[in-house]
Amino acid sequence: MAGGVFLWEGILKFVYANQGVGRFTKLGMPFPHLTANFVAGVEIIGGLLLLSGLMTRLIAVPLIIEMIVAMLSTKISLYLGTSPLPPPPAPPLVGVWAVLHEIRSEYAQLLTTTFLLINGPGSWSLDALLGKVRKQGVTVRAASSGALDELAA
């Protein structure tokens, strides 16, 4: 789930300026064009890596950092009623309830990615498959070197 959301949100930042450069400009991010493109790239690559289960723990770290920055940069001003972004489409428009409602997807992304960082991607991932291949390669090498030792003796 998290990988798919990161993937399509990254693509949206390139396709729709209001989701990428425009949003980063409104938020006052430094170098909004560069920052938006960098974040979009991290989301696309990170999403693909999470979906495949490749380098899951490694890519989880920048994605967690991104979610924390996203929450801090958008939700504090929403709480205070000073957000440069369009208000939510329906009440509550400011305050704690507005933040709790609007933060739901970032919160889910943060918790899911943290879970993957702690527990890893699972047995159907490319990480697990590569681990099995490496383990079998070590077993084969150990067995063949043992056979060579016996022949030499």
Rosetta constraint file for C-alpha pairs under 8 A:
AtomPair CA 1 CA 5 HARMONIC 6.42 0.50
AtomPair CA 1 CA 51 HARMONIC 7.90 0.50
AtomPair CA 2 CA 6 HARMONIC 6.17 0.50
AtomPair CA 2 CA 47 HARMONIC 7.17 0.50
AtomPair CA 2 CA 50 HARMONIC 7.38 0.50
AtomPair CA 2 CA 51 HARMONIC 7.94 0.50
AtomPair CA 2 CA 109 HARMONIC 5.77 0.50
AtomPair CA 2 CA 112 HARMONIC 6.51 0.50
AtomPair CA 2 CA 113 HARMONIC 6.90 0.50
AtomPair CA 3 CA 7 HARMONIC 6.07 0.50
AtomPair CA 3 CA 46 HARMONIC 7.02 0.50
AtomPair CA 3 CA 47 HARMONIC 3.87 0.50
AtomPair CA 3 CA 48 HARMONIC 6.23 0.50
AtomPair CA 3 CA 49 HARMONIC 7.34 0.50
AtomPair CA 3 CA 50 HARMONIC 4.82 0.50
AtomPair CA 3 CA 51 HARMONIC 4.93 0.50
AtomPair CA 4 CA 8 HARMONIC 6.25 0.50
AtomPair CA 4 CA 47 HARMONIC 5.88 0.50
AtomPair CA 4 CA 48 HARMONIC 7.58 0.50
AtomPair CA 4 CA 51 HARMONIC 6.74 0.50
AtomPair CA 5 CA 9 HARMONIC 5.96 0.50
AtomPair CA 5 CA 47 HARMONIC 7.19 0.50
AtomPair CA 6 CA 10 HARMONIC 5.99 0.50
AtomPair CA 6 CA 43 HARMONIC 4.94 0.50
AtomPair CA 6 CA 44 HARMONIC 6.30 0.50
AtomPair CA 6 CA 46 HARMONIC 7.04 0.50
AtomPair CA 6 CA 47 HARMONIC 4.83 0.50
AtomPair CA 7 CA 11 HARMONIC 6.36 0.50
AtomPair CA 7 CA 43 HARMONIC 5.69 0.50
AtomPair CA 7 CA 44 HARMONIC 4.39 0.50
AtomPair CA 7 CA 45 HARMONIC 7.34 0.50
AtomPair CA 7 CA 46 HARMONIC 7.35 0.50
AtomPair CA 7 CA 47 HARMONIC 4.51 0.50
AtomPair CA 7 CA 48 HARMONIC 6.49 0.50
AtomPair CA 8 CA 12 HARMONIC 6.09 0.50
AtomPair CA 8 CA 44 HARMONIC 7.27 0.50
AtomPair CA 9 CA 13 HARMONIC 6.42 0.50
AtomPair CA 9 CA 40 HARMONIC 7.46 0.50
AtomPair CA 9 CA 43 HARMONIC 7.09 0.50
AtomPair CA 9 CA 44 HARMONIC 7.81 0.50
AtomPair CA 10 CA 14 HARMONIC 6.99 0.50
AtomPair CA 10 CA 39 HARMONIC 7.29 0.50
AtomPair CA 10 CA 40 HARMONIC 4.10 0.50
AtomPair CA 10 CA 41 HARMONIC 6.48 0.50
AtomPair CA 10 CA 42 HARMONIC 7.57 0.50
AtomPair CA 10 CA 43 HARMONIC 4.87 0.50
AtomPair CA 10 CA 44 HARMONIC 5.06 0.50
AtomPair CA 11 CA 15 HARMONIC 6.27 0.50
AtomPair CA 11 CA 40 HARMONIC 6.67 0.50
AtomPair CA 11 CA 44 HARMONIC 6.65 0.50
AtomPair CA 12 CA 16 HARMONIC 5.65 0.50
AtomPair CA 12 CA 19 HARMONIC 6.46 0.50
AtomPair CA 12 CA 20 HARMONIC 7.41 0.50
AtomPair CA 13 CA 17 HARMONIC 6.49 0.50
AtomPair CA 13 CA 18 HARMONIC 7.77 0.50
AtomPair CA 13 CA 19 HARMONIC 4.96 0.50
AtomPair CA 13 CA 20 HARMONIC 4.04 0.50
AtomPair CA 13 CA 21 HARMONIC 7.44 0.50
AtomPair CA 13 CA 36 HARMONIC 7.00 0.50
AtomPair CA 13 CA 37 HARMONIC 7.44 0.50
AtomPair CA 13 CA 40 HARMONIC 5.84 0.50
AtomPair CA 14 CA 19 HARMONIC 7.96 0.50
AtomPair CA 14 CA 20 HARMONIC 6.38 0.50
AtomPair CA 14 CA 37 HARMONIC 7.12 0.50
AtomPair CA 14 CA 40 HARMONIC 6.98 0.50
AtomPair CA 16 CA 20 HARMONIC 6.61 0.50
AtomPair CA 17 CA 21 HARMONIC 5.42 0.50
AtomPair CA 17 CA 22 HARMONIC 5.40 0.50
AtomPair CA 17 CA 23 HARMONIC 7.64 0.50
AtomPair CA 18 CA 22 HARMONIC 4.46 0.50
AtomPair CA 18 CA 23 HARMONIC 5.46 0.50
AtomPair CA 19 CA 23 HARMONIC 5.43 0.50
AtomPair CA 20 CA 24 HARMONIC 6.21 0.50
AtomPair CA 20 CA 33 HARMONIC 7.86 0.50
AtomPair CA 20 CA 36 HARMONIC 5.21 0.50
AtomPair CA 20 CA 37 HARMONIC 7.36 0.50
AtomPair CA 20 CA 40 HARMONIC 7.70 0.50
AtomPair CA 21 CA 25 HARMONIC 5.97 0.50
AtomPair CA 21 CA 32 HARMONIC 5.55 0.50
AtomPair CA 21 CA 33 HARMONIC 5.15 0.50
AtomPair CA 21 CA 35 HARMONIC 7.96 0.50
AtomPair CA 21 CA 36 HARMONIC 5.42 0.50
AtomPair CA 21 CA 37 HARMONIC 7.75 0.50
AtomPair CA 22 CA 26 HARMONIC 6.23 0.50
AtomPair CA 22 CA 32 HARMONIC 7.86 0.50
AtomPair CA 23 CA 27 HARMONIC 6.24 0.50
AtomPair CA 23 CA 85 HARMONIC 7.44 0.50
AtomPair CA 24 CA 28 HARMONIC 6.32 0.50
AtomPair CA 24 CA 29 HARMONIC 5.38 0.50
AtomPair CA 24 CA 32 HARMONIC 5.18 0.50
AtomPair CA 24 CA 33 HARMONIC 7.76 0.50
AtomPair CA 24 CA 35 HARMONIC 7.55 0.50
AtomPair CA 24 CA 36 HARMONIC 6.39 0.50
AtomPair CA 25 CA 29 HARMONIC 5.98 0.50
AtomPair CA 25 CA 32 HARMONIC 5.34 0.50
AtomPair CA 26 CA 84 HARMONIC 5.88 0.50
AtomPair CA 26 CA 85 HARMONIC 6.77 0.50
AtomPair CA 27 CA 73 HARMONIC 7.14 0.50
AtomPair CA 27 CA 74 HARMONIC 7.50 0.50
AtomPair CA 27 CA 84 HARMONIC 6.45 0.50
AtomPair CA 27 CA 85 HARMONIC 7.49 0.50
AtomPair CA 28 CA 32 HARMONIC 7.68 0.50
AtomPair CA 29 CA 35 HARMONIC 7.46 0.50
AtomPair CA 30 CA 35 HARMONIC 7.20 0.50
AtomPair CA 31 CA 35 HARMONIC 5.89 0.50
AtomPair CA 32 CA 36 HARMONIC 5.74 0.50
AtomPair CA 33 CA 37 HARMONIC 6.21 0.50
AtomPair CA 34 CA 38 HARMONIC 6.02 0.50
AtomPair CA 35 CA 39 HARMONIC 6.05 0.50
AtomPair CA 36 CA 40 HARMONIC 5.99 0.50
AtomPair CA 37 CA 41 HARMONIC 6.06 0.50
AtomPair CA 38 CA 42 HARMONIC 6.22 0.50
AtomPair CA 39 CA 43 HARMONIC 6.13 0.50
AtomPair CA 39 CA 66 HARMONIC 7.82 0.50
AtomPair CA 40 CA 44 HARMONIC 6.15 0.50
AtomPair CA 41 CA 45 HARMONIC 6.03 0.50
AtomPair CA 42 CA 46 HARMONIC 5.52 0.50
AtomPair CA 42 CA 62 HARMONIC 7.93 0.50
AtomPair CA 42 CA 63 HARMONIC 7.65 0.50
AtomPair CA 43 CA 47 HARMONIC 5.62 0.50
AtomPair CA 43 CA 63 HARMONIC 7.35 0.50
AtomPair CA 44 CA 48 HARMONIC 6.23 0.50
AtomPair CA 45 CA 49 HARMONIC 6.17 0.50
AtomPair CA 46 CA 50 HARMONIC 6.07 0.50
AtomPair CA 46 CA 59 HARMONIC 5.87 0.50
AtomPair CA 46 CA 60 HARMONIC 7.70 0.50
AtomPair CA 46 CA 63 HARMONIC 7.17 0.50
AtomPair CA 47 CA 51 HARMONIC 6.07 0.50
AtomPair CA 48 CA 52 HARMONIC 6.18 0.50
AtomPair CA 49 CA 53 HARMONIC 5.79 0.50
AtomPair CA 49 CA 54 HARMONIC 5.10 0.50
AtomPair CA 49 CA 55 HARMONIC 6.55 0.50
AtomPair CA 49 CA 56 HARMONIC 6.45 0.50
AtomPair CA 49 CA 59 HARMONIC 7.35 0.50
AtomPair CA 50 CA 54 HARMONIC 6.52 0.50
AtomPair CA 50 CA 55 HARMONIC 7.77 0.50
AtomPair CA 50 CA 56 HARMONIC 5.62 0.50
AtomPair CA 50 CA 59 HARMONIC 7.69 0.50
AtomPair CA 50 CA 121 HARMONIC 7.81 0.50
AtomPair CA 52 CA 125 HARMONIC 6.13 0.50
AtomPair CA 52 CA 126 HARMONIC 6.16 0.50
AtomPair CA 53 CA 121 HARMONIC 5.44 0.50
AtomPair CA 53 CA 122 HARMONIC 7.77 0.50
AtomPair CA 53 CA 124 HARMONIC 7.84 0.50
AtomPair CA 53 CA 125 HARMONIC 4.37 0.50
AtomPair CA 53 CA 126 HARMONIC 5.20 0.50
AtomPair CA 53 CA 127 HARMONIC 5.87 0.50
AtomPair CA 54 CA 125 HARMONIC 6.76 0.50
AtomPair CA 54 CA 126 HARMONIC 5.17 0.50
AtomPair CA 54 CA 127 HARMONIC 5.07 0.50
AtomPair CA 55 CA 59 HARMONIC 6.24 0.50
AtomPair CA 55 CA 127 HARMONIC 6.50 0.50
AtomPair CA 56 CA 60 HARMONIC 6.00 0.50
AtomPair CA 56 CA 116 HARMONIC 6.94 0.50
AtomPair CA 56 CA 117 HARMONIC 7.00 0.50
AtomPair CA 56 CA 120 HARMONIC 6.57 0.50
AtomPair CA 56 CA 121 HARMONIC 6.14 0.50
AtomPair CA 56 CA 127 HARMONIC 7.58 0.50
AtomPair CA 57 CA 61 HARMONIC 6.98 0.50
AtomPair CA 57 CA 116 HARMONIC 6.58 0.50
AtomPair CA 57 CA 117 HARMONIC 4.61 0.50
AtomPair CA 57 CA 118 HARMONIC 7.60 0.50
AtomPair CA 57 CA 120 HARMONIC 6.17 0.50
AtomPair CA 57 CA 121 HARMONIC 7.81 0.50
AtomPair CA 58 CA 117 HARMONIC 7.76 0.50
AtomPair CA 59 CA 63 HARMONIC 6.51 0.50
AtomPair CA 60 CA 64 HARMONIC 5.99 0.50
AtomPair CA 60 CA 113 HARMONIC 5.76 0.50
AtomPair CA 60 CA 114 HARMONIC 7.02 0.50
AtomPair CA 60 CA 116 HARMONIC 7.06 0.50
AtomPair CA 60 CA 117 HARMONIC 5.67 0.50
AtomPair CA 61 CA 65 HARMONIC 6.32 0.50
AtomPair CA 61 CA 117 HARMONIC 7.33 0.50
AtomPair CA 62 CA 66 HARMONIC 6.05 0.50
AtomPair CA 63 CA 67 HARMONIC 6.23 0.50
AtomPair CA 63 CA 110 HARMONIC 7.95 0.50
AtomPair CA 63 CA 113 HARMONIC 7.30 0.50
AtomPair CA 64 CA 68 HARMONIC 6.32 0.50
AtomPair CA 64 CA 110 HARMONIC 5.75 0.50
AtomPair CA 64 CA 113 HARMONIC 6.51 0.50
AtomPair CA 64 CA 114 HARMONIC 6.88 0.50
AtomPair CA 65 CA 69 HARMONIC 6.22 0.50
AtomPair CA 66 CA 70 HARMONIC 6.03 0.50
AtomPair CA 67 CA 71 HARMONIC 6.10 0.50
AtomPair CA 67 CA 106 HARMONIC 6.11 0.50
AtomPair CA 67 CA 107 HARMONIC 7.93 0.50
AtomPair CA 67 CA 109 HARMONIC 7.28 0.50
AtomPair CA 67 CA 110 HARMONIC 5.97 0.50
AtomPair CA 68 CA 72 HARMONIC 6.15 0.50
AtomPair CA 68 CA 110 HARMONIC 7.56 0.50
AtomPair CA 69 CA 73 HARMONIC 5.87 0.50
AtomPair CA 70 CA 74 HARMONIC 6.15 0.50
AtomPair CA 70 CA 106 HARMONIC 7.69 0.50
AtomPair CA 71 CA 75 HARMONIC 5.52 0.50
AtomPair CA 71 CA 76 HARMONIC 7.82 0.50
AtomPair CA 71 CA 103 HARMONIC 7.00 0.50
AtomPair CA 71 CA 106 HARMONIC 6.76 0.50
AtomPair CA 72 CA 76 HARMONIC 5.93 0.50
AtomPair CA 73 CA 77 HARMONIC 7.51 0.50
AtomPair CA 74 CA 78 HARMONIC 6.50 0.50
AtomPair CA 74 CA 83 HARMONIC 7.07 0.50
AtomPair CA 75 CA 79 HARMONIC 6.09 0.50
AtomPair CA 75 CA 83 HARMONIC 7.98 0.50
AtomPair CA 75 CA 99 HARMONIC 5.89 0.50
AtomPair CA 75 CA 102 HARMONIC 7.91 0.50
AtomPair CA 75 CA 103 HARMONIC 7.24 0.50
AtomPair CA 76 CA 80 HARMONIC 6.34 0.50
AtomPair CA 77 CA 81 HARMONIC 5.87 0.50
AtomPair CA 77 CA 82 HARMONIC 4.92 0.50
AtomPair CA 77 CA 83 HARMONIC 4.53 0.50
AtomPair CA 77 CA 84 HARMONIC 7.90 0.50
AtomPair CA 78 CA 82 HARMONIC 6.14 0.50
AtomPair CA 78 CA 83 HARMONIC 4.99 0.50
AtomPair CA 78 CA 87 HARMONIC 7.95 0.50
AtomPair CA 78 CA 93 HARMONIC 7.86 0.50
AtomPair CA 78 CA 94 HARMONIC 5.66 0.50
AtomPair CA 78 CA 95 HARMONIC 6.83 0.50
AtomPair CA 78 CA 98 HARMONIC 7.29 0.50
AtomPair CA 78 CA 99 HARMONIC 6.48 0.50
AtomPair CA 79 CA 94 HARMONIC 5.27 0.50
AtomPair CA 79 CA 95 HARMONIC 4.17 0.50
AtomPair CA 79 CA 96 HARMONIC 5.85 0.50
AtomPair CA 79 CA 98 HARMONIC 7.00 0.50
AtomPair CA 79 CA 99 HARMONIC 5.98 0.50
AtomPair CA 80 CA 94 HARMONIC 6.72 0.50
AtomPair CA 80 CA 95 HARMONIC 6.37 0.50
AtomPair CA 81 CA 93 HARMONIC 7.84 0.50
AtomPair CA 81 CA 94 HARMONIC 5.25 0.50
AtomPair CA 81 CA 95 HARMONIC 7.07 0.50
AtomPair CA 83 CA 87 HARMONIC 7.61 0.50
AtomPair CA 87 CA 93 HARMONIC 6.12 0.50
AtomPair CA 88 CA 92 HARMONIC 7.57 0.50
AtomPair CA 88 CA 93 HARMONIC 5.72 0.50
AtomPair CA 88 CA 98 HARMONIC 7.68 0.50
AtomPair CA 88 CA 102 HARMONIC 7.65 0.50
AtomPair CA 89 CA 93 HARMONIC 7.92 0.50
AtomPair CA 91 CA 98 HARMONIC 7.41 0.50
AtomPair CA 92 CA 97 HARMONIC 6.28 0.50
AtomPair CA 92 CA 98 HARMONIC 4.99 0.50
AtomPair CA 93 CA 98 HARMONIC 5.53 0.50
AtomPair CA 94 CA 98 HARMONIC 5.15 0.50
AtomPair CA 94 CA 99 HARMONIC 7.22 0.50
AtomPair CA 95 CA 99 HARMONIC 6.37 0.50
AtomPair CA 96 CA 100 HARMONIC 6.10 0.50
AtomPair CA 97 CA 101 HARMONIC 6.10 0.50
AtomPair CA 98 CA 102 HARMONIC 6.03 0.50
AtomPair CA 99 CA 103 HARMONIC 5.73 0.50
AtomPair CA 100 CA 104 HARMONIC 6.56 0.50
AtomPair CA 103 CA 107 HARMONIC 5.94 0.50
AtomPair CA 104 CA 108 HARMONIC 6.16 0.50
AtomPair CA 105 CA 109 HARMONIC 6.12 0.50
AtomPair CA 106 CA 110 HARMONIC 6.01 0.50
AtomPair CA 107 CA 111 HARMONIC 6.16 0.50
AtomPair CA 108 CA 112 HARMONIC 5.98 0.50
AtomPair CA 109 CA 113 HARMONIC 5.99 0.50
AtomPair CA 110 CA 114 HARMONIC 6.03 0.50
AtomPair CA 111 CA 115 HARMONIC 6.07 0.50
AtomPair CA 112 CA 116 HARMONIC 6.37 0.50
AtomPair CA 113 CA 117 HARMONIC 6.18 0.50
AtomPair CA 114 CA 118 HARMONIC 6.24 0.50
AtomPair CA 115 CA 119 HARMONIC 5.90 0.50
AtomPair CA 115 CA 120 HARMONIC 7.63 0.50
AtomPair CA 116 CA 120 HARMONIC 4.79 0.50
AtomPair CA 116 CA 121 HARMONIC 5.81 0.50
AtomPair CA 121 CA 125 HARMONIC 5.97 0.50
AtomPair CA 121 CA 127 HARMONIC 7.27 0.50
AtomPair CA 121 CA 128 HARMONIC 7.79 0.50
AtomPair CA 122 CA 128 HARMONIC 6.83 0.50
AtomPair CA 123 CA 128 HARMONIC 5.42 0.50
AtomPair CA 123 CA 129 HARMONIC 7.60 0.50
AtomPair CA 124 CA 128 HARMONIC 6.60 0.50
AtomPair CA 124 CA 129 HARMONIC 7.29 0.50
AtomPair CA 125 CA 129 HARMONIC 6.35 0.50
AtomPair CA 126 CA 130 HARMONIC 5.94 0.50
AtomPair CA 127 CA 131 HARMONIC 6.08 0.50
AtomPair CA 128 CA 132 HARMONIC 6.26 0.50
AtomPair CA 129 CA 133 HARMONIC 6.30 0.50
AtomPair CA 130 CA 134 HARMONIC 6.08 0.50
AtomPair CA 131 CA 135 HARMONIC 6.07 0.50
AtomPair CA 132 CA 136 HARMONIC 6.08 0.50
AtomPair CA 133 CA 137 HARMONIC 6.06 0.50
AtomPair CA 134 CA 138 HARMONIC 6.24 0.50
AtomPair CA 135 CA 139 HARMONIC 6.22 0.50
AtomPair CA 136 CA 140 HARMONIC 6.06 0.50
AtomPair CA 137 CA 141 HARMONIC 6.09 0.50
AtomPair CA 138 CA 142 HARMONIC 5.97 0.50
AtomPair CA 139 CA 143 HARMONIC 6.01 0.50
AtomPair CA 140 CA 144 HARMONIC 6.03 0.50
AtomPair CA 141 CA 145 HARMONIC 6.02 0.50
AtomPair CA 142 CA 146 HARMONIC 6.09 0.50
AtomPair CA 143 CA 147 HARMONIC 6.26 0.50
AtomPair CA 144 CA 148 HARMONIC 6.26 0.50
AtomPair CA 145 CA 149 HARMONIC 6.18 0.50
AtomPair CA 146 CA 150 HARMONIC 6.35 0.50
AtomPair CA 147 CA 151 HARMONIC 6.31 0.50
AtomPair CA 148 CA 152 HARMONIC 6.17 0.50
AtomPair CA 149 CA 153 HARMONIC 6.34 0.50
